[in-house]
């Protein structure tokens, strides 16, 4: 029996999982986008935007993480269960960030922010 032949379990044959073959051009485009976003992050770090600097930096970082998860971790081509697991991970990340910021922003020793 060859490795490519389906095996049987009960009455139905079990077929190997199909894999999506992503062309190298897609990876190069995503790599270029990640490099461009890295340059944008670096450029924004040198511009004084007041209290918006961390917000913009985190927004760009989140977009870069989304590209990595979707394309390099193949979530884009995954099943609904894979999408659900990735969404739950992002949900927990937001909970952790919200709790951390809630603790940090309610400290009495912080100087008031001048919005």
C-alpha positions as CSV (number, residue, x, y, z in Angstrom):
1,X,0.0,0.0,0.0
2,X,1.4,3.4,-0.9
3,X,1.4,6.4,1.4
4,X,-1.0,8.3,-0.9
5,X,-3.7,5.6,-0.8
6,X,-6.6,6.3,1.5
7,X,-7.0,4.0,4.4
8,X,-10.3,2.8,5.7
9,X,-11.9,3.3,9.0
10,X,-15.2,1.5,9.3
11,X,-17.1,1.8,6.0
12,X,-15.8,5.1,4.5
13,X,-12.3,5.8,3.2
14,X,-10.3,8.4,5.1
15,X,-8.6,10.8,2.7
16,X,-5.6,12.9,3.5
17,X,-6.3,16.5,4.3
18,X,-6.0,18.8,1.3
19,X,-3.5,21.6,1.5
20,X,-3.7,24.9,-0.3
21,X,-0.6,25.6,-2.3
22,X,0.1,29.3,-1.9
23,X,2.2,30.8,-4.7
24,X,5.5,32.4,-3.8
25,X,4.3,35.7,-5.2
26,X,1.8,35.9,-2.4
27,X,4.5,35.4,0.3
28,X,6.6,38.1,-1.4
29,X,3.7,40.6,-1.4
30,X,3.0,39.9,2.3
31,X,6.7,40.2,3.1
32,X,6.8,43.6,1.2
33,X,3.8,44.8,3.1
34,X,5.3,43.8,6.5
35,X,8.6,45.6,5.6
36,X,6.6,48.7,4.5
37,X,4.6,48.7,7.7
38,X,7.8,48.3,9.7
39,X,9.2,51.4,8.0
40,X,5.9,53.3,8.7
41,X,6.2,52.3,12.4
42,X,9.7,53.6,12.5
43,X,8.8,56.8,10.8
44,X,5.8,57.4,13.1
45,X,8.1,56.9,16.1
46,X,10.0,60.0,15.1
47,X,6.9,62.2,14.7
48,X,5.5,63.7,17.9
49,X,1.8,63.0,17.9
50,X,1.3,63.3,21.6
51,X,-0.7,60.6,23.3
52,X,-1.6,59.1,19.9
53,X,1.9,57.7,19.3
54,X,1.3,54.4,21.2
55,X,-2.2,54.1,19.6
56,X,-0.9,54.3,16.1
57,X,2.1,52.0,16.9
58,X,-0.3,49.4,18.3
59,X,-2.6,49.7,15.4
60,X,0.2,49.1,12.9
61,X,1.5,46.2,15.0
62,X,-2.0,44.7,15.1
63,X,-2.3,44.9,11.3
64,X,1.1,43.2,10.9
65,X,0.1,40.5,13.3
66,X,-3.1,39.9,11.4
67,X,-1.1,39.5,8.1
68,X,1.2,37.0,9.8
69,X,-1.6,35.0,11.3
70,X,-3.7,35.0,8.1
71,X,-1.0,34.1,5.6
72,X,2.1,32.6,7.3
73,X,0.0,30.6,9.7
74,X,-2.5,29.7,7.0
75,X,-5.5,30.7,9.0
76,X,-6.9,32.3,5.8
77,X,-7.2,28.8,4.2
78,X,-8.3,27.0,7.4
79,X,-11.6,25.6,8.5
80,X,-14.1,27.4,10.7
81,X,-12.6,25.7,13.8
82,X,-9.2,27.2,13.0
83,X,-10.8,30.7,12.5
84,X,-12.6,30.3,15.8
85,X,-9.4,29.4,17.7
86,X,-7.6,32.4,16.1
87,X,-10.5,34.7,17.1
88,X,-10.5,33.4,20.6
89,X,-6.8,34.1,20.9
90,X,-7.3,37.7,19.8
91,X,-10.3,38.0,22.1
92,X,-8.1,37.0,25.1
93,X,-5.4,39.4,24.0
94,X,-7.9,42.3,24.1
95,X,-9.0,41.2,27.6
96,X,-5.5,41.2,28.8
97,X,-4.7,44.6,27.3
98,X,-7.9,46.1,28.7
99,X,-7.2,44.8,32.2
100,X,-3.6,46.0,32.1
101,X,-4.6,49.4,30.9
102,X,-7.3,49.7,33.5
103,X,-4.8,49.0,36.2
104,X,-2.2,51.4,34.8
105,X,-4.6,54.2,34.1
106,X,-6.2,54.1,37.6
107,X,-2.9,54.5,39.5
108,X,-2.8,57.6,41.7
109,X,0.8,58.4,41.2
110,X,0.4,59.1,37.5
111,X,0.4,62.7,36.4
112,X,-2.9,63.7,34.8
113,X,-2.9,63.4,31.0
114,X,-3.2,66.6,29.1
115,X,-5.5,65.6,26.2
